[in-house]
Amino acid sequence: MQRNSGSLQVQINDESIGMPVPNAKVLIQDESNKTIEELITDESGQTPIINLAAPEIDYSLDQNNTEVRPYSIYNIQAIIKGYKTKIINGTQILSNTLAIQEINLEQDLDNNNQDDNIFISANTLWGEFDPKIPEDPVKPLNNPTGEVVLNKVVIPEYIVVHDGVPNDSSAKNYYILFKDYIKNVACSEIYSTWPDATIRANVLAIISFALNRVYTEWYRNKGYNFTITSSTAYDHAFVYGRNFYKSISIVVDEMFNTYITKFGIRQPLLTQYCDGKKVSCPNWLSQWGSKYLGDQGYNAINILRRYYGQDIYLEQAQKVSGVPASFPGVVLQVGSRGENVRTIQNQLLAISKNYPAIPKLKADGIFGNQTRQAVQIFQQVFYLPATGLVDFKTWYKISNIYVAVQKLAELV
């Protein structure tokens, strides 16, 4: 990939049943709506990966850059008979980064083929957004009357995002998978070109903040029917339908159950932050400041301690809602045997009915070369490193997709 180019892959799914849509036509257009690429999805609903022009990577690494938007913008149309055409306006391409644009198509039951448009707003580091209204980072938990429903931190399967400020009753609520929510926010608020340690520090801050809202039921205790908002004044930037970046996605998949807390409290810390350039926040994480600490070789926890204090530490939630079984704690690989291997084989077998690129398996509890190949192809389809090993992130990704496939089977 050239220094001044990024890459893009489009994933097309059926919105109502979640299955991949093969043979869809995908038009990639520049900002003037001139078509520059025409692609067709494969049996997994994916287009080939293509390279697209993007600004020099240095523009996304310099907080003093105010002249050149650090990413290029493309518009995408997804077209196939039997579905409404969907147009994504503003997919963002950064240099040296693979962007994934997922598009969920609605079946065209009325045969009117009415276009459905999604508009992706600017990254918060580039656009103008409301600064965070300060809150106490530790919420009171002394009321024994049930204000806090959870007695321990649990990773929810879904999070309900209110697309506006809390009191805007006209704003939509979106039910989003927790991991997808974290990926969306991270891709909306930082750049995937930043150091890995910086990305991890920011992802941990996003996870911890969101889990604090979940754990304390902050909005539900105020009478609202959602978990969190898309307003930067209150919570995080969330943009329904936006693209994500593979590098950020992998980080989230690795650490989605890890959060920041302090000794003496039992809740995830409400880890507030700002960009550190347009808005100053001395006691919170500075996004640009964290980038420069990453440049200096700081690891994620040391970056976080520079902002939230030396007494913070990382904790892992032991329960992940919506999955059949927790990660066994041991990486499964060629030579592994037992019920955990059989579980993965059965789940991959079920998934392969909707994703035929994944080969069929015999669930014999023996991790051989056929199982390794099936795991590798699964990892390729779902944007994980294709190692053929069932590690933490692969175990939970297989579990998530398996649950979705099972729910689909109940509907059809």
VOGU-3710 file (C-alpha; in Angstrom, 3 decimals, decimal comma):
1> mqrnsgslqv> 0,000/0,000/0,000  1,350/3,427/-0,907  2,021/5,990/1,827  -0,804/8,202/0,547  -3,423/5,493/0,186  -5,724/3,458/2,384  -7,829/0,405/1,652  -11,515/-0,464/1,826  -13,652/-3,562/1,973  -17,458/-3,491/1,952
11> qindesigmp> -19,575/-6,084/3,773  -23,240/-6,432/2,703  -25,783/-8,133/4,981  -29,544/-8,642/4,958  -30,848/-6,272/7,647  -33,767/-8,442/8,736  -32,031/-11,820/9,027  -28,351/-10,920/9,256  -27,182/-13,202/6,454  -24,508/-12,079/3,987
21> vpnakvliqd> -25,792/-10,878/0,606  -23,754/-12,265/-2,328  -23,716/-10,813/-5,859  -24,603/-7,284/-4,736  -23,241/-4,456/-6,872  -21,220/-1,922/-4,907  -20,344/1,462/-6,396  -17,472/3,409/-4,856  -17,801/7,128/-5,596  -15,677/10,160/-4,836
31> esnktieeli> -17,061/13,279/-3,148  -18,440/14,539/-6,452  -20,377/11,230/-6,788  -18,224/10,083/-9,712  -18,009/6,280/-9,711  -14,391/5,152/-9,505  -14,901/1,440/-8,694  -17,669/-1,095/-9,317  -17,459/-4,232/-7,198  -19,467/-7,430/-6,612
41> tdesgqtpii> -19,846/-9,170/-3,257  -18,762/-12,803/-2,828  -20,499/-15,651/-0,985  -19,597/-14,028/2,349  -21,165/-10,720/1,261  -17,751/-9,087/0,911  -16,168/-7,101/-1,889  -12,505/-7,436/-2,779  -10,198/-5,127/-0,826  -9,324/-2,075/-2,923
51> nlaapeidys> -6,807/0,735/-2,480  -8,088/4,302/-2,437  -6,322/7,645/-2,362  -5,943/9,207/1,077  -3,988/12,148/2,520  -0,439/11,602/3,736  -0,391/9,750/7,037  1,469/12,633/8,712  -1,692/14,772/8,659  -3,378/12,381/11,101
61> ldqnntevrp> -0,339/12,383/13,395  0,020/16,142/13,905  -2,356/17,996/16,225  -1,300/21,298/14,655  -2,645/20,289/11,254  -5,692/22,473/10,584  -5,373/22,776/6,812  -5,776/19,253/5,440  -8,479/16,824/6,552  -6,496/13,716/7,550
71> ysiyniqaii> -8,808/11,283/5,777  -10,456/11,082/2,382  -14,199/10,641/1,944  -16,034/8,278/-0,396  -19,690/7,566/-1,001  -20,863/3,977/-1,432  -23,984/2,561/-3,084  -25,145/-1,015/-2,524  -27,526/-2,302/-5,205  -29,198/-5,684/-5,698
81> kgyktkiing> -32,615/-6,779/-6,894  -35,051/-7,471/-4,085  -33,473/-4,937/-1,722  -33,718/-1,187/-1,319  -30,634/0,607/-2,549  -28,584/2,007/0,309  -26,173/4,921/0,035  -23,444/5,592/2,591  -22,255/9,190/2,434  -18,870/9,932/3,961
91> tqilsntlai> -16,953/6,667/4,460  -13,589/7,763/5,860  -10,298/6,379/4,504  -7,045/6,906/6,405  -3,613/6,130/4,985  -2,088/2,725/5,703  -5,352/1,463/7,190  -8,022/-1,036/6,133  -11,498/0,489/6,510  -14,489/-1,858/6,724
101> qeinleqdld> -17,867/-0,485/5,645  -20,727/-2,722/6,724  -24,043/-2,104/4,936  -27,305/-3,684/6,042  -29,876/-3,849/3,249  -33,630/-3,770/3,751  -35,722/-6,119/1,655  -37,790/-4,202/-0,924  -41,194/-5,721/-0,214  -43,058/-2,835/-1,907
111> nnnqddnifi> -40,879/-2,890/-5,054  -40,297/0,861/-4,857  -36,488/0,625/-4,512  -36,444/3,846/-2,518  -32,903/4,903/-1,647  -31,902/4,739/2,009  -29,151/7,202/2,924  -26,723/7,241/5,846  -24,568/10,306/6,503  -21,308/9,854/8,423
121> santlwgefd> -20,255/12,913/10,391  -16,656/14,073/10,809  -14,214/12,502/13,224  -14,410/14,473/16,477  -10,722/15,406/16,179  -11,509/17,227/12,933  -15,088/18,460/13,259  -16,735/20,717/15,819  -18,446/18,923/18,711  -19,754/19,902/22,126
131> pkipedpvkp> -17,224/19,405/24,936  -18,019/16,923/27,695  -19,984/18,295/30,648  -17,910/17,280/33,702  -19,253/14,613/36,066  -18,030/12,888/39,194  -15,981/9,910/37,894  -17,251/7,704/40,737  -21,013/7,459/41,145  -22,647/7,064/44,564
141> lnnptgevvl> -23,720/3,482/45,248  -24,934/3,808/48,827  -28,677/3,577/48,220  -29,790/0,016/49,051  -33,193/0,383/47,389  -32,116/-1,001/44,050  -30,776/1,968/42,116  -27,923/-0,258/40,967  -29,335/-3,502/39,605  -25,975/-5,162/38,929
151> nkvvipeyiv> -23,919/-6,457/41,843  -20,909/-7,045/39,609  -19,654/-5,823/36,272  -21,144/-7,779/33,371  -20,392/-7,185/29,696  -23,802/-6,690/28,065  -24,647/-8,292/24,764  -26,320/-5,101/23,509  -26,210/-1,453/24,483  -29,080/0,950/23,719
161> vhdgvpndss> -27,750/4,174/22,195  -29,935/7,289/22,156  -28,960/9,249/19,039  -29,119/12,714/20,564  -29,076/14,544/23,892  -30,918/12,786/26,725  -34,089/14,909/26,665  -34,555/14,784/22,877  -37,582/12,513/22,647  -37,520/12,615/18,833
171> aknyyilfkd> -34,081/10,964/18,626  -33,876/7,301/17,657  -32,691/4,526/19,943  -30,354/1,956/18,385  -29,745/-1,531/19,785  -26,037/-2,103/19,132  -23,803/-5,026/20,075  -21,532/-3,826/22,877  -18,309/-4,526/20,989  -19,661/-2,826/17,859
181> yiknvacsei> -20,548/0,220/19,942  -16,991/0,480/21,309  -15,537/0,096/17,805  -17,873/2,761/16,448  -16,943/5,283/19,136  -13,207/4,629/18,863  -13,293/5,035/15,069  -15,316/8,245/15,491  -13,002/9,829/18,059  -9,384/8,820/17,378
191> ystwpdatir> -7,303/7,912/14,339  -6,339/4,323/13,559  -2,893/5,559/12,472  -1,907/6,319/16,065  0,458/4,126/18,120  -0,981/0,805/19,270  -0,543/1,718/22,959  -2,448/4,964/22,411  -5,298/3,154/20,667  -5,465/0,665/23,549
201> anvlaiisfa> -5,501/3,417/26,173  -8,333/5,240/24,420  -10,319/2,033/23,871  -9,991/1,196/27,576  -11,275/4,672/28,468  -14,266/4,223/26,133  -15,054/0,754/27,518  -14,791/1,919/31,139  -17,018/4,943/30,584  -19,660/2,853/28,811
211> lnrvytewyr> -19,576/0,127/31,488  -20,015/2,762/34,185  -23,237/3,826/32,442  -24,291/0,162/32,287  -23,301/-0,703/35,860  -24,911/2,339/37,505  -27,909/2,318/35,113  -27,300/6,048/34,934  -29,980/6,974/32,429  -32,551/4,332/33,336
221> nkgynftits> -32,532/5,581/36,922  -33,492/8,974/35,515  -36,498/7,498/33,705  -34,955/7,105/30,252  -35,192/3,909/28,184  -31,601/3,817/26,933  -28,096/3,090/28,193  -26,047/5,912/26,727  -26,299/8,803/24,252  -24,432/9,835/21,113
231> staydhafvy> -23,931/13,360/22,447  -20,303/14,305/23,182  -21,596/16,738/25,814  -22,891/13,805/27,854  -21,208/10,640/26,574  -19,374/9,645/23,382  -19,671/10,299/19,666  -21,578/7,449/18,027  -22,425/7,558/14,314  -24,944/4,971/13,165
241> grnfyksisi> -23,725/3,111/10,074  -20,175/4,489/10,020  -17,164/2,457/8,869  -14,653/0,991/11,282  -10,950/0,209/10,952  -9,501/-3,281/11,180  -6,667/-2,240/13,518  -9,085/-0,709/16,033  -11,509/-3,624/15,644  -8,806/-6,137/16,585
251> vvdemfntyi> -7,880/-4,152/19,713  -11,523/-4,025/20,837  -11,981/-7,760/20,236  -8,904/-8,418/22,399  -9,931/-6,318/25,407  -13,681/-5,655/25,341  -14,111/-7,144/28,843  -11,298/-5,081/30,406  -12,008/-1,824/32,210  -10,356/0,778/34,441
261> tkfgirqpll> -11,143/1,029/38,128  -9,562/2,157/41,400  -8,880/0,505/44,726  -11,786/1,025/47,080  -14,535/1,189/44,438  -16,467/-1,597/42,739  -17,544/0,204/39,580  -15,773/0,936/36,307  -14,361/4,466/36,424  -16,253/7,119/34,463
271> tqycdgkkvs> -13,188/7,872/32,331  -13,912/11,266/30,804  -11,589/12,744/28,198  -11,152/15,511/25,623  -9,069/16,097/22,507  -6,474/18,166/24,389  -6,294/20,688/21,563  -9,630/22,440/21,040  -10,668/21,579/24,602  -8,412/21,376/27,658
281> cpnwlsqwgs> -9,168/18,912/30,482  -6,282/18,720/32,989  -7,662/15,822/35,064  -8,911/13,727/32,147  -7,222/11,843/29,339  -6,096/14,077/26,484  -6,491/12,238/23,187  -3,679/14,116/21,456  -1,586/13,964/24,610  -2,044/10,194/24,724
291> kylgdqgyna> -0,879/10,026/21,124  2,394/11,756/21,944  2,915/9,561/25,018  2,481/6,550/22,735  5,137/8,037/20,455  7,479/8,148/23,462  7,020/4,433/24,190  4,534/4,568/27,057  2,325/1,487/27,299  -1,449/1,741/27,658
301> inilrryygq> -1,695/1,502/31,463  1,070/4,069/31,982  -0,636/6,438/29,550  -3,859/6,074/31,527  -2,102/6,591/34,879  -0,658/9,875/33,649  -4,219/11,178/33,460  -6,406/9,237/35,898  -3,870/8,681/38,685  -1,325/6,099/39,776
311> diyleqaqkv> -3,953/4,221/41,807  -5,948/2,989/38,811  -5,703/-0,602/37,617  -7,266/-2,829/34,975  -9,949/-5,364/35,840  -11,705/-7,970/33,701  -15,412/-8,734/33,826  -15,863/-12,460/34,319  -19,271/-12,692/32,672  -20,082/-11,830/29,048
321> sgvpasfpgv> -23,816/-11,842/28,345  -25,231/-13,585/25,305  -22,535/-16,230/24,778  -23,012/-19,994/25,353  -19,722/-20,527/27,229  -16,874/-18,393/28,545  -13,363/-18,561/27,112  -11,635/-21,576/28,718  -8,478/-19,601/29,460  -6,294/-21,752/27,204
331> vlqvgsrgen> -5,666/-21,126/23,512  -7,031/-23,971/21,368  -4,749/-25,111/18,559  -3,691/-28,161/16,566  -3,332/-30,978/19,089  -5,947/-29,667/21,528  -8,710/-32,077/22,519  -11,878/-32,086/24,570  -15,250/-30,442/25,034  -13,992/-26,914/24,360
341> vrtiqnqlla> -12,759/-28,020/20,938  -16,078/-29,777/20,268  -17,925/-26,576/21,246  -15,981/-24,537/18,698  -16,422/-27,202/16,013  -20,201/-27,306/16,540  -20,416/-23,526/16,440  -18,333/-23,272/13,256  -20,476/-25,980/11,662  -23,627/-23,952/12,389
351> isknypaipk> -22,009/-20,732/11,146  -20,907/-22,392/7,887  -24,559/-22,814/6,866  -24,787/-19,029/6,429  -21,135/-18,446/5,513  -20,338/-21,226/3,011  -16,718/-20,130/2,632  -16,135/-21,776/6,021  -15,637/-25,532/5,437  -17,862/-28,099/7,143
361> lkadgifgnq> -16,385/-29,845/10,170  -16,803/-33,077/12,057  -17,351/-32,251/15,739  -15,050/-34,919/17,158  -13,336/-32,819/19,837  -9,958/-33,128/18,119  -8,307/-29,917/16,866  -6,698/-31,045/13,619  -5,735/-29,346/10,374  -9,344/-29,187/9,135
371> trqavqifqq> -10,394/-27,335/12,285  -7,412/-25,023/11,941  -8,382/-24,241/8,340  -11,999/-23,552/9,319  -10,820/-21,214/12,099  -8,479/-19,398/9,716  -11,213/-18,804/7,145  -13,577/-17,654/9,896  -10,918/-15,202/11,079  -10,443/-13,874/7,541
381> vfylpatglv> -14,173/-13,357/7,042  -14,568/-11,564/10,379  -11,452/-9,373/10,295  -9,290/-11,179/12,841  -5,630/-12,147/12,386  -5,746/-15,450/10,464  -3,642/-17,471/12,906  -5,784/-20,619/13,011  -5,654/-20,389/16,819  -8,771/-20,018/18,956
391> dfktwykisn> -7,620/-17,327/21,367  -9,754/-15,013/23,513  -10,877/-12,720/20,708  -11,576/-15,596/18,292  -13,523/-17,600/20,894  -15,885/-14,707/21,581  -16,223/-13,729/17,922  -17,207/-17,310/17,042  -19,637/-17,305/19,987  -21,208/-13,994/18,909
401> iyvavqklae> -21,700/-15,108/15,313  -22,997/-18,508/16,430  -25,620/-16,872/18,661  -26,681/-14,608/15,777  -26,983/-17,591/13,433  -29,046/-19,500/15,991  -31,402/-16,558/16,421  -31,727/-16,375/12,644  -32,598/-20,086/12,482  -35,467/-19,456/14,900
411> lv> -36,878/-16,756/12,612  -36,830/-18,635/9,298
//
